[in-house]
Amino acid sequence: MPAQAARSVESPLAPVQHPWALAIGGLLSMAAANGIDRFIYTPILPVMVDALRLTTSQAGLIASANYLGYLLGALFAAWPRLTGSRRTWLLAALASSATCTAGMALAGSLAPMLVLRLFSGFAGAVAIIMAIALVVERLAAGGRGYLAPVHFAGVGVGIAASALIVASLRGVGHDWRSMWLGAGAASACCLVLVARLIAPQAAAPAAATEADRSAIGSRFRLLIAANTLSAFGYVITATFIVALVRGSAQLKPLEAWIWVVFGLAAAPSVALWMWVAHRIDVFRTFAVVCVVEAVGVLASVLWLQAAGTLVAAVCVGGSFMGLTALGMVGARKLTVGDARRPVALMTAGFGCGQMIGPTFAGITRDWSGSFLLPSLCAAASLLLASMLAASAGRTHR
């Protein structure tokens, strides 16, 4: 039997299920793996710093460990001979990520925190890639691609949920350990719902053959570079914005809800930027969103007032997931063959940028006394990413 015929037994729509159930299952997958397990660290960080006397460098190193795991998980998911049901991989990764998140409550020193965040990042990346490859492909194959923004909105929903978990537990006197346990429990609840909402596949996908693997060209390489720089550009603000607010007497009243604003801005951002992309172009839209994000990064350190911090939260929160979705759409436009490989390569590039950013920012902040220099570097990387994305739209392979 030809390779293509052998692979056709796995229809992305088999078995048939309600598209909204699929989209909401994707939303919950992203909310757990990305919004909660990955980003709960930001609102918990100031509490942990006070309780454990962490330096900014150590805080950045813990964040980078998570992003290193994210990079390794993306490379693992890109392995062309990886077989098995994508749904099984998704559920196993969600379970592992939730366990690592809850396990942070038992870690009282730097070394176990680094290990747990590393494995959480690994599992989260596998979950994200499998969810995109499974849910978004099924929706597109069934003519319901317009529901893909619902899937990506899960990140913003999870971020907002993480802020509420931390704020509510702090409000009743609980410490950072309870916050990690609450986050792990919330992720576990999402896992149960995902298992019910996303139906099993008809058959496990076969390993990719040479003919099935995605072709990679110069335009795609430019897009990967832009995606990597955009990750470095957003992650410093996304990691330290709550700590920055807490460290300012003028901004401290915003601490309880600035992360909620960040998440609420992220939730509809994919739908908004995809709407723009349909009217102009994916690559030009990516370039514009990078500039919007750079404005937010600069506002976080140059406009140290409540209005400036809100602008930072809205611009960065309302752009980073848009860039992720636009990057994935652009990757599919620039490649042919198995969707999992370009998705994983884009995720790996994003993981590199994320891994470098927090450690660089932590060390630079401890050396300089502020987040000004790392944030200026982040804004510069976003402007360079904008130019590379625009070039990817013009350059021919």
N, C-alpha and C positions, 0 to 999 in steps of 0.2 A: 504494500500500500504506500503511495507517495507520502512524504513527510507532512504536506499540508493537509491531506485527507486524514492522516492519523491524528493530527492536532485538532481537527474540526469537531471531534466528539465533545469537546468542551465548549459549548456555546455559552457566551457571556450572559445569556438570559435564561439559562437552564438551571433549575426549573423556573418556570414563569412565576413571578411574584409581583406584588403591587409595587410600582416604582417609588411611591412615597415611603413605603416601608424600607425599601433599599436605601433611599436617600437619607432617611432619618437614622438608619443603622450606620451609614457612613458618617453622619454628623456626630453620633455618639462615639464612634471609633476615634475620630479626630479630637473630640472633646477630651476623651480619656488620655490617649497617648501623647497628644500635643498640648492641648490647653491646660490640663491638670497636671499630669505626671511630669511634663517638661517645664512648664512655666510657674508652677506653684512655688518654686524656689524663690522667685522674685519677691512676692509679698512676705514670705517667711524669713527671708534673708536678714532684714534689720533686727528681728527678734532673736535669731540665732547669733548674730554678731554681738548683741548685748549679753546674751546668756553665756556664750562660749568664748568671748573675747577674741573673735576671729579678726585678723587683719583683712584689709581690702584685697591684698594679694591672695590670701588663702580663700576668700570668698570667690574671687575670680577663678582660682584653680579648680574649685568644686564645680563651678559652672562649666568650665572648659572640659572637665572629665566627662560630664554628661554629653557634651557636643562631640568629644572624641568617640564616645560610644555610638553616637548618632552617625558619625562618619563610618565607623566599622560596620554598623548594622546596614547602612546603605550599600556598602561594598558587598556584604554578604548577600543581600537581596538581589544584587546585580549578577551574582554568580550564574553563568549561563546553564549550568547543569543542575541547578536547584530544582527539585521536583516536589510533588505533593500538592495537596489542595491549598489554594490561596486562603480559603476561609479557615482552614486548620492553622496555617501559619499566623493569620491575623489574630485568632482567638488565643493561641499560645503566647503570642507576643504581648497582647493586652494583659493577659494573666501575669506574665513575668514583670511587666512594667508596673502594674499595680502592687505586686509583692515587694518590688524594690522600693517603691515610694513609701509604703507603710513601714518597710524595714529601716528607713532613715530615722524613725523614732527610737530605735535601739542603738544607733551609732552616736557615741559621745566624743569621738575624736576624728581627726582629719582623715586618717587612712581608710577606715571603713566607709566614711562618707564618699570618698573618691571612688571606691570600688562599687558601691551601690549606685551612684549616679552614672558611672560608666556603663553598668549593665542595664540601667533604666534607659539610657540613651540608645543603646544597642537595640533593645526590645522595641522602643518607641519608633525608631527608624524603620524596622521591619514591619511594624503594624501600619505605619503611614503609607509605605510603598505598597503593601499588599491591599490596603483599603482603597487606595487610588486605582491600582490596577484592576481590582475586583469590582468596586462600586461604580466608578466613573465609566469604565469600559462597558459594563452592563447597561448603564443608563444610556450611553451614547448608542450602543447597538440596538436598543429598543426605541430609539427616536425620542428619548427623554433627556437629552443632554442638557437642556435648560435647567434641570434639577441639580446639576453638578455644584452650583454655588451653595445649595443647602448642605451638601457634604462638607465643603470647605468652611462654611460658617461655624462648624463645630469647634474650630480653634478659638474663635472669639467667645463662643459660649463657654468653653472650658476655662478660658482665662477669667471671665467674669465670675464663674462658679468658684474658681480658686480664690479670688479676692473675697468673696462672700464667706467661704469656709474659714479663711484666716480671720476676717473681721469678726465673725460671729463667735468663734472660739476665744479670741482675745477679749471680746466683750464680756464673757462669763468667767474670765480669769484663767483660761487654760494656757499652757506653755507651748513651745515650738514642737515638742514631741507629739502632743495631741493634734496639732495641725497636720503633721505628716500622716498620722493615723487616719484622720478625717479625709485627707486627700486620697489615701489608698482605698478607703472604704467607698468613696465616691466613684473611683475608677472601677472597682469591682462591680458596683451596681451597673455601670455602663456596659461592662463586659457581659453581664447576664442579659441585658436588653439587646445588645448586638447579636448575641447567639440566637435570639429569637427572631430578630428582624431580618437578618441576612441569611437567606436560604442556602443550603449546601449546593455545591456545583454538581453537575451530572457526572463529571469525571475529573480526576486530577490532571493538571497540565503536564504535558511531556517536556523534557528538557529541550531547550532551543537547539536547533540544528544550525549549521553555518548559514544556510539559506534564510533562516528565520531571523537571524540576529540583525539588530538595527544598523544601518549604514550611518557612519559618522562623518560629517563634512566640516569645512572651515566655519561656516555660519553657526553651526551647533557649538563649535569650540568657543567662538566669541560669546555665545549665549551662556555657556558654562562659566566663563570668566566673569561675565556680568553678574551672574547669579551668586558666585562666590564672593565677589566684592560687596554685593548688596547684603549678604548675610553678615559680613563684618560690620557693615554700616549700621544695621538696625540693632544688633545684639547687645551692644554696650548700653544703649539707652534702655532696651527692654530688660536687661539684667539689673541695672542699678537705679532705675528711676525712682523706685520706692525708697531706697536707701538715700538717694539724693534729696528727696522730699523730707524724709525724717531728719536729715542733718541740717535743715534750715529752719530756724525758728519762725520765719515768715511763712514758709510753705507747709510746716508740719500739720496744720489742720486738714490738709488734703490727703494725708497718708492713708486714711481708712478707705477712701474711695477712688484714688487716682488710678489704681489698677483695674477697678470696675470700668472706669471710663475707657481705659486702654482696650479692655476686652469688648466692650459694647461698640467701640469704633471698628474693631476687627471683624465682628460678626457679619455686617452687611457689606464689607469692603470687597469681597470677591465678586459679588453680584454687580456692584457699582463699577469696578474696573473692567469686568468682562463686558458690561454694557458699552463702556467707552471703547474697548478694543473692537467690538463689532462695528463701530461707526468709523473708526480710523484704521488702526493696525495694531496687532499684538506687540510688535517690537517698539513702535513709537509710544504706545501706551506704557510699556515697561520703562522706557526712558523717562517719561513724564512722572511716573510714580516714584522713581528714584529721586527726582528733584523734590517732590513733595516730602518724601521721607527725610531728605537732607535738611529741609526747612525745620522739620520736627526735631531732629537731632541737635541742630544749632540752637533752637529755642530752649532746649532743656538746660543749656549752660550759659547762654547769652541773655536770656530774658527770664531772670530769676524772680518772677512774680507769679501769682496764681494764674493769671491769664496765659503767661508764657508756658507754664507747666501743662496747662490744659491743652494748649496748641501742640505741645510736644507729644502728649498722650494720644491726641486725636490723629495727628499726622503720622506718627510712627505706628500706632495701633491700627490705623486705617489704611496702611500701605503694605506692611510686611507680608501679610497673607495674600494680598492682591498680587505682589511680586512673585510669590510662590506659584500661584495658580497661572499667572501669565507665563511664567517660565516653563511650566509643564505644557501648556498649550503651544507655546513657541517651539518646544523640543519636539513635539509630535509633528509640527509642520515641517521641521527640518530633518526628520529622520523617517526611515521606513523599517518595517519589521516589528519584532517583539516590543511591545510598549514598556515592558518592565525595565529593559536596559536603559533607555534614555531617562526614564523617571528616576532610576537608581543613580545614574551618573549625575543628574541635576541635584539630587538629594545629597550625594557625596560632596559635590562642590560646595553646596550650602553648608554642609557639616564642617568643612575646612574653615570657612569664614567664621562660623559660629565658635569653633574651637579656639581660634586664635584671639578673638575679640575680648572675651572677659578677662583672660590672663593678662593680655597687653594692657587693658584698662586698669586692672587692679594694681599691677606693678607701677604703671605710670602715675596712677593716683597716689600711691604711697610715696612715690618719689617727689611729685610736684605739689601734692596737697589738694588737688582738685581734679575733677573730670574734664576740665576744659581741653587739654591737649588731646587725650584719646577721642573725645567727641569731635574735635576739629578733624582729626585723621579719619574718623568714621564718615563725616560729611564729605570729605574729599574722595573717599572710596566710592561713595554713592554717586557723586558727579562723574567719576570715571566709569562706573557701571552704566550710567545713563548713556554715555558716549559709545560704549561697546555694544549696548543693546541696539542703539540706532544703527550702528555699523552692521550688525547682524541682519538687520532688515534690508540693508542695501547691497551687501556683498553677495556675490554669487559663488557657488561651489565650483 
